[in-house]
Amino acid sequence: MADIAIGRLLARFPRVRRAGSPVRERRARFRALLSFPVAV
């Protein structure tokens, strides 16, 4: 499901780029990102 959403995001905004460092969840049980800043 996420691969479809990311693919559509990149198709709509081909120049998307990282705008800062990602912030990860600190608990080892979850490997989620709390934030992932981007610039379009």
N, C-alpha and C positions, 0 to 999 in steps of 0.2 A: 504494500500500500504506500509506504513512504517513498519507494523508488518512483512511483507514478507522480506523486506530488512534487518531488524534487525535479524530475524530468520536465514537468509542466512549468515549474518556476524558471528553470534555465531556458526553456523555449521562449517564454514570455520576456525574460530579462537576460539576454545573452551576455551582458557585461557585468553581471552580478559578481561581487568580490567581497572578500572578508574585510570587515571594518574594525576588527579588534580581536582580542583573544577570546576563545570560547571558555565558558565557565562550566565545569563539570560538577555533577552531584558528588558530594564527599563520601557518601555511604558506599561501601564496596558492593553491596547487594544490587544496587541499581547503577547502571553505566550510562545514565542519561545526561544530556546537556541541559543546564539551567538556562543558559543564554548562548547565542551564536550570532553576534552582530554582523550584519551584511550591509553593503551599500549597493544600490541599484542605479 
